Amino acid sequence: MIQVIRFMKGYLAIKVSGFSPERFMNLCSNHDIFLWDIENHGEYYTMKISLKGFYQIKGITRKTGTRVVITKRYGLPFLSLRMWRRRIFLFGLLGSLFFWMWMSRYIWAIEVEGNYYVTTDVFQDFLEENGFLVGMKKGDVVIEQLEKDIRSSFDIITWTSARIDGTKLLIQVKENDLISVKEEIPEVGAEGEGIDLVAGKEGEIVSIITRSGVPKVSVGDMVAKGDVLVEGGVPIMNEDGTVRRYEYCRADADILLRCVYRMEEEIEEGYEQKAYTGKEKKRPFFMFGTKKLKIPSFGKEYEAYDVVEEKKQLRLFENYYLPLYFGHDCAREYVTEQKTYGKDEVKTLFEEKIQKFIESLQEKGVQIIEKNVTINKVSGVWKMKVDFLAVEKTGTEKKTGLTQIEEIDRPEENQPDN
């Protein structure tokens, strides 16, 4: 505590030499002038004295015939004086400190981890639509609500975690490994309602195994989209063979349907192809937020070129990002050449499209049995038609159309008189 007080008031390191340094120290003690860290160096003494005490020793030095020299200054009064001489640097330092503190209140980078099926671009669009933007205040980010919105907007995401680290908003997600198409399932209403299974596509029934409900089709039957395959109501019969009522249930069955998928594609015979000349120009730039400052380039501009942007975001520490970017735009010159697709090239392009279409069907559980491909050229346009014979599971849930039979009061038979 004493050291803090001395620093606040200021003190000096002095060297005392001359006729009687010992008498000088005794008189200082008699006048309540405190000296400390006294060291004897033979011809002179070194010690420390408070700033107030230093101004009181003028008469003592005359009486003792000693000479006092200041060797070093300590404390806030001298520090303030030195800093005032460098006040421009001091104001710049304080301004920079205020600037970094102010910037740390905002989000300057958003990163998404763990996404595969949901692309980063889709995530960025979702965040922008919901108001999560680079440059927003940290206090405006409600982590719990953000996690809830992500799970409700993307059915494939089963887990999400969001946190603010420095000036970065880090979003981690986990997607379901099994992609399934979510179908609208009508809710079962009041007690006594049932659910039917209906065909989702036109085709031929190749297999049906019913667990609950009443099957309305058999193997080999042709069905249209929307036809009832299994009814969600089991009829309870009267003695005369008429339906007395229905015992409603949720129909459940494994049904395989042989159906046809059709694909049509077109490719223009003539096309333009870019041929890069190998010439490039790099144009440095700086960005503050979304404002881009380009450094002017010299020389003649290319007639046709592509631009690839490469940039890096400035950061001080691992996760302390700033809205400052630097990088360059790389302009690559090219010339356009007119080309014509040959039959083999067209066939290769169509095969790639067919393979992607098949993969999309297989992801939905559709099994391709055979395909019939037709390719021809009409008026400079290559056209392709493909019919896929496939087998897939079918049966979409729908509220049953069965209604209960109203009870009809039967007239009482004539009873014989007593």
ABEGO torsion letter per residue (X at the ends): XAAAAAAAAEBBBBBBBEABAAAAAAAAAAAGBBBBGBBBAGABBBBBBBAAAAAAAAAAAAAAGBBBBBABBBEAAAAAAAAAAAAAAAAAAAAAAAAAAAAAABBABBBBBGBAABBAAAAAAAAAAAGBBBGBBAAABBAAAAAAAAAAABAABABBBBBBBEABBBBBBBBBABBBBBBBBBBBBBBGBBBBBBBABBEBBABBBBABEBBABBBGBBBBBGBBABBABBBBBBAAGBBABBBBBBBBBBBBBBBBBBBBBBBBABBBBBBBAGBBBBBBBBBBEABBBBBBBBEBBBABBBBBBBBBBBBABAABBBABBBEBBBBBBBBBBBBBBBAAAAAAAAAAAAAAAAAAAAAAGBBBABBBBBBBBBGGBBBBBBBBBBBBBBGBBBBBABBBBBBBBBBBBBBBBX
